Amino acid sequence: MNSWLSLWELAHKPTEYFFSFMLALCLCLRLTPIVRRAAIQYDIIDHPDGRLKKHRNPVAYLGGLSVYLSFLFTLAITFDFTREVLGLLLAGTIIVMLGIVDDLKQLSPRLKLAGQAIAVFVLIKSGIYIKIVFLPYSFSLLLTFFWLMAIINAFNIIDVMDGLSSGVGLVTACMLFVVALFNDRPMIAILTISLAGALLGFLRYNFEPASMYLGDMGSMFIGIMLGALAMIGSYTANNNLGCFAPMIILGVPLFDTLFVMYIRWRRKMPIIYGSPDHFALRLRKWRLSTRQTVLLSYAASLLLGLLGLAMMLVSSMITSLGIIIFVVISALVLGFFLKKVDMTM
């Protein structure tokens, strides 16, 4: 009942959330064509290679820059910069700078991981880390580090199809916005709805056929924002198993990461190098079109978000455990099916 009361109390200020969403949306709609022209002018282009990159025509990179700038400008206009917000924006800026360098001149996996680790340490230093009462402080910091590194790279890994990473990020941001409303966390609510607006604006140019790609900069920026905003929410007020809700809400990119790692491990391939083993590419190879695959991914992300929200709200640990078991079994069945898809033809 308290969760519903918190939602009702926040409902008297919908204008602030609506304004933040619309401002980020309009800014990204305006900035993306400008960034696209600059990328084309300086030949920051993704060319098809016939192996992993099978788009018909070259597509401009740097779309993540328009998402980042839209998000930043919206917060500058609508929100006070607290220590946590400044830490989040600084970490995001580090990721953006790292991604720009990587998009211009591909970095080695070690350098990229080192840059990501610096951004994560900035977040932890600003006081943004996983806070679970029954976990020791040192273990919470270690868990925070691995969680953020996983989510940053999960959104980077899933960015293999027009509109996939940005759209899944949009759905996830909307679900985390709802979580923030239930938890009476206006800071997280403003951040998530602003990010959602920016991603929706960018999706106008990123959905098939895409005229602009996120690039590593954009996908990693989405990852660190959503990873941080997911972990600082409150999930265990009704039952302790609610702490697993963020993993369920971010289940689509996490599933793809674990699935790709498993396939490459079975093939004795380096995990850090690319291969056409992503769930989206396998679904498309099976019989779905690109749009059908992407829309199905959005639906899966929405379903998982609702299940994660349910885990947070129910008081029964048995119900939460049932949701976890259902998601795990579904993931295993899907992984078994996708593994059968022949990607060599």
C-alpha positions as CSV (number, residue, x, y, z in Angstrom):
1,M,0.0,0.0,0.0
2,N,2.9,2.4,0.8
3,S,4.3,1.9,-2.7
4,W,0.9,3.0,-4.2
5,L,0.8,6.0,-1.9
6,S,4.2,7.1,-3.0
7,L,3.2,6.8,-6.6
8,W,0.1,8.9,-5.9
9,E,2.1,11.5,-4.0
10,L,4.5,11.9,-7.0
11,A,1.6,12.2,-9.4
12,H,1.0,15.8,-8.5
13,K,4.1,16.8,-10.4
14,P,3.7,15.1,-13.7
15,T,4.6,18.3,-15.6
16,E,8.2,18.1,-14.5
17,Y,8.6,14.6,-15.8
18,F,6.7,15.3,-19.0
19,F,8.8,18.4,-19.7
20,S,12.0,16.5,-19.1
21,F,10.9,13.7,-21.4
22,M,9.8,16.1,-24.2
23,L,12.8,18.3,-23.9
24,A,15.2,15.4,-24.2
25,L,13.1,14.0,-27.1
26,C,13.1,17.3,-29.0
27,L,16.8,17.9,-28.4
28,C,17.8,14.5,-29.7
29,L,15.5,14.8,-32.8
30,R,17.3,18.1,-33.5
31,L,20.8,17.1,-32.6
32,T,21.0,13.8,-34.3
33,P,20.9,15.1,-38.0
34,I,23.6,17.7,-37.0
35,V,25.9,15.0,-35.5
36,R,25.2,12.8,-38.5
37,R,26.3,15.4,-41.0
38,A,29.5,16.0,-38.9
39,A,30.2,12.2,-38.9
40,I,29.8,12.0,-42.7
41,Q,32.0,15.0,-43.2
42,Y,34.8,13.6,-41.1
43,D,34.2,10.0,-42.5
44,I,33.2,8.5,-39.2
45,I,31.3,5.8,-41.0
46,D,30.5,2.2,-40.4
47,H,31.2,0.3,-43.6
48,P,29.6,-3.2,-44.2
49,D,32.1,-6.0,-44.1
50,G,29.9,-8.9,-45.2
51,R,30.6,-10.9,-42.0
52,L,29.1,-9.2,-38.9
53,K,28.2,-5.9,-40.6
54,K,25.8,-6.7,-43.3
55,H,23.9,-3.4,-43.7
56,R,23.5,-2.4,-47.4
57,N,25.0,1.1,-47.2
58,P,27.6,2.8,-45.0
59,V,26.0,4.3,-41.9
60,A,27.3,7.2,-39.8
61,Y,28.6,6.6,-36.3
62,L,28.5,8.9,-33.2
63,G,24.7,8.7,-32.6
64,G,25.6,8.2,-29.0
65,L,26.9,11.8,-28.9
66,S,23.4,13.2,-29.6
67,V,21.9,11.0,-26.9
68,Y,24.5,12.1,-24.4
69,L,24.2,15.8,-25.2
70,S,20.4,15.7,-25.1
71,F,20.5,13.9,-21.8
72,L,23.0,16.4,-20.4
73,F,21.3,19.6,-21.6
74,T,17.9,18.3,-20.2
75,L,19.4,17.8,-16.8
76,A,21.2,21.1,-16.8
77,I,17.9,22.9,-17.4
78,T,15.5,20.8,-15.2
79,F,17.6,19.4,-12.3
80,D,20.0,20.5,-9.5
81,F,23.3,18.8,-9.8
82,T,23.8,16.9,-6.5
83,R,27.0,14.9,-5.7
84,E,25.4,11.7,-7.0
85,V,24.2,13.3,-10.3
86,L,27.6,14.9,-10.9
87,G,29.3,11.6,-10.3
88,L,26.9,9.9,-12.7
89,L,27.5,12.6,-15.4
90,L,31.3,12.5,-14.9
91,A,31.3,8.7,-15.3
92,G,29.1,9.0,-18.4
93,T,31.4,11.6,-19.8
94,I,34.4,9.3,-19.3
95,I,32.6,6.6,-21.2
96,V,31.6,9.0,-24.0
97,M,35.2,10.1,-24.4
98,L,36.4,6.5,-24.4
99,G,33.8,5.6,-27.0
100,I,34.7,8.4,-29.3
101,V,38.3,7.3,-29.3
102,D,37.2,3.7,-29.9
103,D,34.9,4.7,-32.7
104,L,37.6,6.8,-34.4
105,K,40.4,4.3,-33.8
106,Q,39.6,0.9,-32.4
107,L,41.0,0.4,-28.9
108,S,42.3,-2.9,-27.7
109,P,40.0,-4.7,-25.3
110,R,42.3,-4.1,-22.4
111,L,42.4,-0.4,-22.9
112,K,38.6,-0.3,-23.3
113,L,38.1,-2.3,-20.1
114,A,40.6,0.0,-18.2
115,G,38.6,3.1,-19.3
116,Q,35.4,1.5,-18.2
117,A,36.9,0.6,-14.8
118,I,37.9,4.3,-14.3
119,A,34.3,5.4,-15.0
120,V,33.0,2.8,-12.5
121,F,35.5,3.9,-9.8
122,V,34.2,7.5,-10.3
123,L,30.7,6.4,-9.6
124,I,31.7,4.5,-6.5
125,K,33.7,7.5,-5.3
126,S,30.6,9.7,-5.7
127,G,28.7,7.4,-3.4
128,I,26.8,5.4,-6.1
129,Y,27.1,1.7,-5.3
130,I,24.9,-1.2,-4.4
131,K,23.6,-0.8,-0.9
132,I,22.1,-4.0,0.5
133,V,21.8,-4.1,4.3
134,F,22.9,-7.7,4.8
135,L,26.0,-7.4,2.5
136,P,29.4,-6.3,3.9
137,Y,30.6,-2.9,2.5
138,S,33.6,-4.4,0.7
139,F,31.5,-7.0,-1.0
140,S,29.0,-4.4,-2.0
141,L,31.7,-2.4,-3.7
142,L,33.0,-5.5,-5.5
143,L,29.5,-6.4,-6.6
144,T,29.0,-2.9,-7.9
145,F,32.1,-3.0,-10.0
146,F,31.2,-6.3,-11.7
147,W,27.6,-5.3,-12.1
148,L,28.4,-2.1,-13.9
149,M,31.2,-3.6,-16.0
150,A,28.7,-6.3,-17.1
151,I,25.9,-3.9,-18.0
152,I,28.2,-1.5,-19.9
153,N,29.5,-4.3,-22.0
154,A,26.0,-6.0,-22.3
155,F,24.5,-3.0,-24.1
156,N,27.6,-2.8,-26.3
157,I,27.3,-6.5,-27.1
158,I,23.6,-6.3,-27.9
159,D,24.1,-3.4,-30.4
160,V,24.2,-5.6,-33.5
161,M,21.0,-4.7,-35.2
162,D,19.1,-1.5,-36.2
163,G,17.3,-0.1,-33.2
164,L,18.0,-3.0,-30.9
165,S,20.3,-1.5,-28.2
166,S,18.6,1.9,-28.2
167,G,15.1,0.4,-28.1
168,V,15.8,-2.0,-25.3
169,G,17.5,0.8,-23.5
170,L,14.3,2.9,-24.0
171,V,12.0,0.2,-22.6
172,T,14.4,-0.4,-19.6
173,A,14.6,3.3,-18.8
174,C,10.8,3.5,-18.8
175,M,10.6,0.6,-16.4
176,L,13.2,2.1,-14.1
177,F,11.2,5.3,-14.2
178,V,8.2,3.4,-12.9
179,V,10.4,1.8,-10.2
180,A,11.5,5.3,-9.1
181,L,7.9,6.5,-8.8
182,F,7.0,3.6,-6.6
183,N,10.1,4.2,-4.5
184,D,9.5,8.0,-4.2
185,R,12.9,8.7,-5.8
186,P,12.4,11.9,-7.9
187,M,16.1,12.1,-8.8
188,I,16.1,8.6,-10.4
189,A,12.8,9.4,-12.0
190,I,14.1,12.6,-13.7
191,L,17.2,10.8,-14.9
192,T,15.4,7.8,-16.3
193,I,12.7,9.7,-18.1
194,S,15.2,12.1,-19.6
195,L,17.3,9.2,-20.9
196,A,14.1,7.6,-22.2
197,G,13.2,10.8,-24.1
198,A,16.7,11.1,-25.6
199,L,16.6,7.4,-26.7
200,L,13.1,7.8,-28.3
201,G,14.4,10.8,-30.3
202,F,17.4,8.8,-31.4
203,L,15.3,5.8,-32.3
204,R,13.7,7.9,-35.0
205,Y,17.0,7.6,-36.9
206,N,18.2,4.3,-35.6
207,F,15.2,2.1,-36.3
208,E,15.4,0.0,-39.5
209,P,16.6,1.2,-41.9
210,A,19.0,3.1,-39.7
211,S,20.6,6.3,-40.9
212,M,22.7,6.6,-37.7
213,Y,24.3,4.2,-35.3
214,L,25.0,4.6,-31.6
215,G,28.6,3.5,-31.9
216,D,30.5,2.0,-28.9
217,M,30.2,5.5,-27.3
218,G,26.4,5.4,-27.3
219,S,25.9,1.7,-26.3
220,M,28.3,2.0,-23.4
221,F,26.8,5.3,-22.3
222,I,23.4,3.7,-22.2
223,G,24.9,0.7,-20.3
224,I,26.5,2.7,-17.5
225,M,23.5,5.0,-17.1
226,L,21.0,2.2,-16.8
227,G,23.3,0.0,-14.8
228,A,23.8,2.7,-12.2
229,L,20.2,3.9,-12.1
230,A,19.0,0.3,-11.7
231,M,21.3,-0.6,-8.8
232,I,20.6,2.5,-6.7
233,G,16.8,1.9,-6.6
234,S,15.1,0.3,-3.6
235,Y,13.8,-3.2,-4.3
236,T,13.8,-5.1,-0.9
237,A,11.1,-3.2,1.0
238,N,8.6,-6.0,0.6
239,N,10.9,-9.1,0.3
240,N,14.6,-9.7,0.2
241,L,14.5,-11.5,-3.2
242,G,13.5,-8.2,-4.7
243,C,17.3,-7.4,-4.9
244,F,17.3,-9.6,-8.0
245,A,14.8,-7.4,-9.8
246,P,17.4,-5.3,-11.6
247,M,18.8,-8.4,-13.2
248,I,15.4,-9.4,-14.4
249,I,14.6,-5.8,-15.7
250,L,17.9,-5.9,-17.6
251,G,17.4,-9.5,-18.6
252,V,17.6,-9.0,-22.4
253,P,21.2,-7.6,-22.6
254,L,22.4,-9.9,-19.8
255,F,20.9,-12.9,-21.6
256,D,22.7,-12.1,-24.9
257,T,26.0,-11.5,-23.0
258,L,25.9,-14.8,-21.2
259,F,24.7,-16.7,-24.3
260,V,27.4,-15.3,-26.5
261,M,30.0,-16.0,-23.9
262,Y,28.8,-19.6,-23.6
263,I,28.8,-20.2,-27.4
264,R,32.3,-18.7,-27.8
265,W,33.6,-20.7,-24.8
266,R,32.2,-23.9,-26.4
267,R,34.0,-23.1,-29.6
268,K,37.2,-22.2,-27.7
269,M,37.0,-18.7,-29.1
270,P,38.2,-15.6,-27.3
271,I,35.2,-14.1,-25.5
272,I,36.2,-10.6,-26.2
273,Y,36.2,-10.9,-30.0
274,G,33.2,-10.6,-32.3
275,S,31.2,-13.5,-33.8
276,P,27.7,-13.8,-35.3
277,D,26.3,-15.7,-32.2
278,H,24.0,-13.0,-30.8
279,F,20.4,-14.1,-30.1
280,A,19.1,-11.4,-32.4
281,L,21.2,-12.6,-35.3
282,R,20.2,-16.2,-34.7
283,L,16.5,-15.2,-34.6
284,R,16.9,-13.4,-37.9
285,K,18.8,-16.4,-39.4
286,W,16.0,-18.6,-38.2
287,R,13.0,-16.9,-39.9
288,L,12.3,-13.5,-38.4
289,S,13.0,-10.2,-40.1
290,T,15.1,-7.5,-38.6
291,R,12.0,-5.5,-37.5
292,Q,10.3,-8.6,-36.1
293,T,13.4,-9.5,-34.1
294,V,13.8,-6.0,-32.7
295,L,10.1,-5.7,-31.8
296,L,10.2,-9.1,-30.1
297,S,13.2,-7.9,-28.1
298,Y,11.3,-4.8,-27.0
299,A,8.3,-7.0,-25.9
300,A,10.7,-9.4,-24.0
301,S,12.3,-6.4,-22.3
302,L,8.8,-5.0,-21.4
303,L,7.7,-8.4,-20.0
304,L,10.9,-8.8,-18.0
305,G,10.5,-5.2,-16.7
306,L,7.0,-6.0,-15.5
307,L,8.2,-9.2,-13.8
308,G,11.0,-7.3,-12.1
309,L,8.5,-4.7,-10.9
310,A,6.3,-7.5,-9.6
311,M,9.2,-9.0,-7.7
312,M,9.7,-5.6,-6.0
313,L,6.1,-5.1,-5.0
314,V,4.9,-8.5,-3.8
315,S,5.4,-9.4,-0.2
316,S,5.6,-13.1,-0.8
317,M,9.2,-14.5,-1.3
318,I,7.6,-17.6,-2.8
319,T,6.1,-15.5,-5.6
320,S,9.5,-13.7,-6.2
321,L,11.2,-17.1,-6.2
322,G,8.7,-18.4,-8.7
323,I,9.4,-15.4,-11.0
324,I,13.1,-16.1,-10.9
325,I,12.7,-19.8,-11.6
326,F,10.3,-19.0,-14.6
327,V,12.8,-16.5,-16.0
328,V,15.8,-18.8,-15.6
329,I,14.0,-21.8,-17.2
330,S,12.7,-19.6,-20.1
331,A,16.2,-18.4,-20.7
332,L,17.7,-21.9,-20.7
333,V,15.0,-23.1,-23.1
334,L,15.5,-20.2,-25.4
335,G,19.3,-20.6,-25.3
336,F,18.9,-24.3,-26.1
337,F,16.7,-23.4,-29.1
338,L,19.0,-20.7,-30.4
339,K,22.1,-22.9,-30.1
340,K,20.5,-25.2,-32.7
341,V,20.3,-22.4,-35.3
342,D,23.0,-23.0,-37.9
343,M,25.0,-19.8,-38.4
344,T,27.5,-21.2,-40.8
345,M,25.4,-21.1,-43.9
